[in-house]
């Protein structure tokens, strides 16, 4: 199983400019931010499944352009998996014929290019050799993290989140978990903004992952532009023996 980072920025104007989108093998997308622009049409057409963590624009803007780009070029619809509340938000506020056409009814309702699939926390979704398990996280309503494995190894993609102790307790004994990709958007000086917007800063993230095995690699994403070095410095200064790596667009991992 291959994981390719198409985008992981917490905004524009920093060292990373493309927002969140991760490609698993060639056919599964985790979030659909502007990082999708890294793919040519041939690779876009290969995407069969999109798993959305939450409905914020930096994680879904590329979804609108993806289904438009592959219209008429696929035999089967692109299946978009998310919680019921996230699907409801996307249908009401994005695919509503005001901001963007409703591609769940194009070319027609019986043969659409986009198909919705509701997920519930804890219920696995198996696609070929890959298993994706959604876990509820503390961010906007309906937000999900995804544990992804291939029966040999795997990773957790948290999406954007704030303190969620239940997540780490649920994964404490997960033998297949080797990497965690987790949000740390703000420096400690902006902890109040992080808490109000339901994101992590280094202090709150370190407190939350105390029960995470030290053998698990922690990859940091969604760093706010201009604060990347400060955030990573604070994590490394107070993280003890745990190593932290800033995720970058173009990174590729094998599992």
Rosetta blueprint (number, residue, H / E / L):
1 X L
2 X E
3 X E
4 X E
5 X E
6 X E
7 X E
8 X L
9 X E
10 X L
11 X L
12 X L
13 X L
14 X L
15 X L
16 X L
17 X L
18 X L
19 X E
20 X L
21 X E
22 X E
23 X E
24 X E
25 X L
26 X L
27 X L
28 X E
29 X E
30 X E
31 X L
32 X L
33 X L
34 X H
35 X H
36 X H
37 X H
38 X H
39 X L
40 X L
41 X H
42 X H
43 X H
44 X H
45 X H
46 X L
47 X L
48 X L
49 X E
50 X E
51 X E
52 X L
53 X L
54 X L
55 X L
56 X L
57 X H
58 X H
59 X H
60 X H
61 X H
62 X H
63 X H
64 X H
65 X H
66 X H
67 X H
68 X H
69 X H
70 X H
71 X L
72 X L
73 X L
74 X L
75 X L
76 X L
77 X L
78 X E
79 X E
80 X E
81 X E
82 X E
83 X E
84 X H
85 X H
86 X H
87 X H
88 X H
89 X H
90 X H
91 X H
92 X H
93 X H
94 X L
95 X E
96 X L
97 X L
98 X L
99 X L
100 X E
101 X L
102 X L
103 X H
104 X H
105 X H
106 X L
107 X L
108 X L
109 X L
110 X L
111 X L
112 X L
113 X L
114 X E
115 X E
116 X E
117 X E
118 X E
119 X E
120 X L
121 X L
122 X L
123 X L
124 X E
125 X E
126 X E
127 X E
128 X L
129 X L
130 X E
131 X E
132 X E
133 X E
134 X E
135 X E
136 X E
137 X L
138 X E
139 X L
140 X L
141 X L
142 X L
143 X L
144 X E
145 X E
146 X E
147 X E
148 X E
149 X E
150 X L
151 X L
152 X L
153 X L
154 X E
155 X E
156 X E
157 X E
158 X L
159 X L
160 X L
161 X L
162 X E
163 X L
164 X L
165 X H
166 X H
167 X H
168 X H
169 X H
170 X H
171 X H
172 X L
173 X L
174 X L
175 X L
176 X L
177 X E
178 X E
179 X E
180 X E
181 X E
182 X E
183 X E
184 X L
185 X L
186 X E
187 X L
188 X H
189 X H
190 X H
191 X H
192 X H
193 X H
194 X H
195 X H
196 X H
197 X L
198 X L
199 X L
200 X L
201 X E
202 X H
203 X H
204 X H
205 X H
206 X H
207 X H
208 X H
209 X L
210 X L
211 X L
212 X L
213 X L
214 X L
215 X L
216 X L
217 X E
218 X E
219 X E
220 X E
221 X E
222 X L
223 X L
224 X L
225 X L
226 X L
227 X L
228 X H
229 X H
230 X H
231 X H
232 X H
233 X H
234 X H
235 X H
236 X H
237 X H
238 X H
239 X L
240 X L
241 X L
242 X L
243 X L
244 X E
245 X E
246 X E
247 X L
248 X L
249 X L
250 X L
251 X L
252 X E
253 X E
254 X E
255 X L
